[in-house]
Amino acid sequence: MTVFEALKWASSFLVENGRDENVGEIYLRHLLGMSRSQLLAEQRRSVPQEKWKKFQHGIREHVGGVPIQHIIGTEEFYGREFVVNEHVLIPRPETEELIYYGLEKMKRLFEPGVLLQAADVGTGSGAIAVTLKLESKRVPLEMMAVDISNEALAVAAENSSKLGADVRFFEGDLLQPLIEEGVNLDILLSNPPYIPLTDRETLSDIVIEHEPELALFGGEDGYGLYKRFMEELPLVMKETCLIGFEVGVGQGETVADMLQATFPDAETEVVHDINGKDRMVFCVRK
């Protein structure tokens, strides 16, 4: 069995079963420890029998509804490999953009070299907290991360340790642990649950059956967590601060209005992602 033949089988099998045909390439690259360019250059290379068996099993598992990230055990995010499992949301590319734009705004708002207090609320795998800590070289951060799920925090702590990011973890509901600690934040970035419960039927079985509902749904209209944030943010944010939220498509203006009402002196901005969709909202107080 060659690389070409393995990929051809996987592509056909995945398409026949209504799954993304690119999953075969992703999984085979993982099993063979090859980059995409290497895999494409070595189409005639033989796939060892044990790897071929494992490849078939994994592809069949995925067709059965298991996310390929759970089969592999990791997902790439901002150029780093993050451990993921059924206790955390699998990091998405949209969240990479939240971090990118957040870092750009941090550079403009804060003086270089001054230690700032930053938090990622609803951290899940720790993708935002770990990445922000490691990427913010100009502005040093005391990074904090909060999640209500102890199982999620265990995954986040593993990623923090594995990737060498110094992050303080808090178990609790939204900002409550930080309020109790008397923390005052310069920066908050968060990707809270924002899918309306009414959209449940539109989601893939892969998402519904294998990712935590706690990390997906934001109440009937999708705004439940944002509304609660607005009550708690004034208790922790400093006078000069940056707040950034990921939002669902079509939610940008509503969340921006919420932030403007909460902080009338602030500048709010809806930012569109690479696909032109309103996926981020930022609030800056100077």
C-alpha positions as CSV (number, residue, x, y, z in Angstrom):
1,M,0.0,0.0,0.0
2,T,1.5,3.3,-1.1
3,V,0.8,6.8,0.2
4,F,-1.1,7.6,-3.0
5,E,-3.3,4.5,-2.6
6,A,-4.0,5.1,1.0
7,L,-5.0,8.7,0.4
8,K,-7.2,7.6,-2.6
9,W,-9.0,5.0,-0.4
10,A,-9.5,7.4,2.4
11,S,-10.8,10.2,0.2
12,S,-13.4,8.0,-1.5
13,F,-14.5,6.4,1.8
14,L,-14.8,9.8,3.5
15,V,-16.8,11.4,0.7
16,E,-19.1,8.4,0.4
17,N,-19.9,8.9,4.1
18,G,-20.3,12.6,4.0
19,R,-17.1,13.5,5.7
20,D,-14.3,15.9,4.8
21,E,-12.0,14.2,2.4
22,N,-9.0,16.2,3.7
23,V,-9.0,14.3,6.9
24,G,-7.2,11.4,5.3
25,E,-4.2,13.5,4.5
26,I,-4.2,15.1,8.0
27,Y,-4.2,11.7,9.7
28,L,-1.7,10.0,7.4
29,R,0.7,12.9,7.9
30,H,0.4,12.4,11.6
31,L,1.0,8.6,11.5
32,L,4.0,9.0,9.2
33,G,5.4,12.1,10.9
34,M,5.6,14.0,7.6
35,S,4.8,17.5,6.6
36,R,2.3,18.2,3.8
37,S,5.0,18.8,1.3
38,Q,6.8,15.6,2.2
39,L,3.7,13.6,1.9
40,L,2.9,15.0,-1.5
41,A,6.5,14.4,-2.7
42,E,6.5,10.8,-1.5
43,Q,3.2,9.5,-3.1
44,R,4.9,6.2,-4.1
45,R,6.3,5.5,-0.6
46,S,5.1,2.4,1.0
47,V,2.9,2.7,4.1
48,P,4.0,0.1,6.7
49,Q,1.4,-2.6,7.4
50,E,0.8,-1.6,11.0
51,K,0.4,2.1,10.0
52,W,-2.0,1.1,7.2
53,K,-4.2,-0.8,9.7
54,K,-4.1,2.1,12.2
55,F,-4.9,4.5,9.4
56,Q,-8.0,2.5,8.3
57,H,-9.2,2.2,11.9
58,G,-8.8,5.9,12.5
59,I,-10.6,6.9,9.3
60,R,-13.5,4.5,10.1
61,E,-13.7,6.0,13.6
62,H,-13.9,9.5,12.1
63,V,-16.7,8.4,9.8
64,G,-18.4,7.1,12.9
65,G,-18.4,10.6,14.3
66,V,-15.2,10.9,16.3
67,P,-13.3,14.2,15.6
68,I,-10.0,13.5,13.9
69,Q,-8.4,15.8,16.6
70,H,-9.5,13.3,19.3
71,I,-8.1,10.4,17.3
72,I,-4.8,12.2,16.9
73,G,-5.0,13.7,20.4
74,T,-3.9,17.2,19.4
75,E,-4.8,20.2,17.3
76,E,-2.5,22.8,15.8
77,F,-3.2,26.3,16.9
78,Y,-1.0,29.4,16.2
79,G,1.8,27.0,15.1
80,R,1.7,24.9,18.3
81,E,0.3,21.5,19.1
82,F,-2.4,21.6,21.8
83,V,-3.6,18.5,23.5
84,V,-7.4,18.1,23.1
85,N,-10.0,15.6,24.3
86,E,-13.8,15.4,24.9
87,H,-13.6,17.8,27.8
88,V,-12.5,20.8,25.8
89,L,-13.6,22.7,22.7
90,I,-11.3,22.0,19.7
91,P,-9.5,25.3,19.0
92,R,-10.7,26.9,15.7
93,P,-8.9,29.2,13.2
94,E,-11.2,32.1,14.1
95,T,-9.8,32.2,17.6
96,E,-6.3,32.6,16.1
97,E,-7.5,35.8,14.6
98,L,-8.9,37.0,18.0
99,I,-5.4,36.6,19.4
100,Y,-3.7,38.2,16.4
101,Y,-5.9,41.4,16.5
102,G,-5.7,41.4,20.3
103,L,-1.9,41.5,20.2
104,E,-2.0,44.3,17.6
105,K,-4.3,46.4,19.9
106,M,-2.1,45.6,22.9
107,K,0.9,47.1,21.1
108,R,-0.9,50.3,20.5
109,L,-2.6,50.7,23.9
110,F,0.1,49.7,26.3
111,E,3.7,50.8,27.0
112,P,6.4,48.2,26.2
113,G,8.0,46.4,29.1
114,V,5.3,47.1,31.7
115,L,3.9,43.9,33.3
116,L,0.2,43.6,32.7
117,Q,-2.6,41.5,34.2
118,A,-4.4,39.4,31.5
119,A,-7.1,36.7,31.6
120,D,-8.6,34.2,29.3
121,V,-12.1,33.3,30.7
122,G,-13.6,29.9,29.6
123,T,-10.1,28.7,28.7
124,G,-10.9,25.2,27.7
125,S,-7.7,23.7,26.2
126,G,-5.8,26.9,27.3
127,A,-5.3,27.9,23.6
128,I,-5.9,31.6,24.2
129,A,-4.0,31.9,27.5
130,V,-1.0,29.9,26.4
131,T,-0.7,31.6,23.0
132,L,-1.2,35.1,24.4
133,K,1.5,34.5,27.0
134,L,4.0,33.1,24.6
135,E,3.3,35.6,21.7
136,S,3.2,38.8,23.8
137,K,6.9,39.5,23.8
138,R,6.7,43.3,23.7
139,V,4.2,43.5,26.5
140,P,5.0,41.0,29.4
141,L,1.9,39.4,30.9
142,E,0.9,37.9,34.2
143,M,-1.5,35.4,32.5
144,M,-4.5,34.0,34.2
145,A,-7.1,31.5,32.9
146,V,-10.5,30.5,34.2
147,D,-12.8,27.6,33.5
148,I,-15.8,26.1,35.3
149,S,-14.7,22.6,34.3
150,N,-12.0,20.9,36.3
151,E,-11.4,18.4,33.5
152,A,-10.9,21.3,31.0
153,L,-8.4,23.0,33.4
154,A,-6.4,19.7,33.6
155,V,-6.0,19.8,29.8
156,A,-5.1,23.5,29.8
157,A,-2.5,23.0,32.6
158,E,-1.0,20.1,30.5
159,N,-0.7,22.4,27.5
160,S,0.7,25.2,29.6
161,S,3.4,22.9,31.0
162,K,4.1,21.2,27.7
163,L,4.5,24.5,25.8
164,G,6.4,26.4,28.5
165,A,3.8,29.1,29.3
166,D,3.5,30.4,32.8
167,V,-0.3,30.6,33.4
168,R,-2.2,30.8,36.7
169,F,-5.4,28.7,36.6
170,F,-8.7,29.3,38.4
171,E,-11.7,27.0,38.7
172,G,-15.0,28.9,38.8
173,D,-17.8,30.5,36.9
174,L,-16.8,33.4,34.5
175,L,-15.1,36.2,36.4
176,Q,-16.1,35.1,39.9
177,P,-12.7,33.6,40.9
178,L,-10.9,36.7,39.8
179,I,-13.4,39.0,41.7
180,E,-12.9,36.9,44.8
181,E,-9.1,37.2,44.4
182,G,-9.4,41.0,44.0
183,V,-7.7,40.8,40.6
184,N,-7.7,44.0,38.4
185,L,-7.2,43.2,34.7
186,D,-5.6,45.2,31.9
187,I,-6.6,42.7,29.3
188,L,-9.4,40.1,28.9
189,L,-9.7,37.9,25.8
190,S,-12.4,35.2,25.7
191,N,-14.2,32.9,23.4
192,P,-17.3,32.2,25.4
193,P,-20.1,29.8,24.3
194,Y,-22.2,31.7,21.9
195,I,-24.3,29.2,19.8
196,P,-28.0,29.6,20.4
197,L,-29.7,26.5,21.7
198,T,-32.2,27.0,18.8
199,D,-29.3,26.2,16.4
200,R,-28.5,22.9,18.0
201,E,-30.1,20.9,15.1
202,T,-27.8,22.6,12.6
203,L,-24.6,21.3,14.1
204,S,-22.6,18.3,12.9
205,D,-22.9,15.1,14.9
206,I,-19.2,15.2,15.3
207,V,-19.5,18.5,17.3
208,I,-22.7,17.6,19.2
209,E,-21.6,14.1,20.4
210,H,-17.9,14.8,21.1
211,E,-17.4,18.4,22.2
212,P,-18.7,19.7,25.6
213,E,-22.1,21.4,25.4
214,L,-21.0,23.7,28.2
215,A,-18.4,25.2,25.7
216,L,-20.8,25.4,22.8
217,F,-24.2,26.9,23.8
218,G,-24.9,30.4,25.1
219,G,-28.5,30.1,26.1
220,E,-31.6,30.3,23.9
221,D,-30.4,33.4,22.0
222,G,-26.6,32.8,22.3
223,Y,-26.0,36.0,24.3
224,G,-26.4,34.5,27.8
225,L,-22.7,34.5,28.7
226,Y,-22.1,38.0,27.2
227,K,-24.9,39.4,29.3
228,R,-23.4,37.9,32.5
229,F,-19.9,39.3,31.4
230,M,-21.4,42.8,31.3
231,E,-22.4,42.5,35.0
232,E,-19.0,41.3,36.1
233,L,-16.5,43.2,33.8
234,P,-16.7,46.5,35.7
235,L,-15.7,44.7,38.9
236,V,-12.3,43.6,37.4
237,M,-11.3,45.8,34.5
238,K,-8.9,48.7,35.1
239,E,-9.5,52.2,33.8
240,T,-7.2,51.6,30.8
241,C,-8.0,48.2,29.4
242,L,-8.6,46.0,26.4
243,I,-11.5,43.5,26.1
244,G,-11.8,41.1,23.2
245,F,-14.6,38.6,22.5
246,E,-15.1,36.0,19.8
247,V,-18.7,36.1,18.7
248,G,-21.0,34.1,16.4
249,V,-21.7,35.3,12.9
250,G,-24.3,38.1,13.1
251,Q,-23.7,38.8,16.8
252,G,-21.0,41.4,16.5
253,E,-23.1,44.6,16.7
254,T,-25.2,43.4,19.6
255,V,-22.2,42.4,21.7
256,A,-20.5,45.7,20.7
257,D,-23.6,47.6,21.9
258,M,-23.5,45.6,25.2
259,L,-19.9,46.7,25.8
260,Q,-20.6,50.3,24.9
261,A,-23.5,50.4,27.4
262,T,-21.3,48.8,30.0
263,F,-18.4,51.2,29.3
264,P,-19.8,54.4,27.8
265,D,-16.4,56.0,27.6
266,A,-14.8,53.2,25.6
267,E,-14.2,52.6,21.9
268,T,-15.9,49.5,20.6
269,E,-15.1,47.8,17.3
270,V,-16.5,44.9,15.4
271,V,-13.7,43.1,13.5
272,H,-14.4,40.8,10.6
273,D,-12.4,37.6,10.0
274,I,-10.5,36.5,6.9
275,N,-13.8,35.3,5.4
276,G,-15.5,38.7,5.9
277,K,-17.7,37.6,8.8
278,D,-18.2,39.5,12.1
279,R,-16.4,37.2,14.5
280,M,-14.6,39.5,16.9
281,V,-15.6,42.5,19.1
282,F,-13.0,44.7,20.9
283,C,-13.5,47.3,23.6
284,V,-10.7,49.7,24.4
285,R,-10.6,52.1,27.4
286,K,-7.8,54.7,27.3
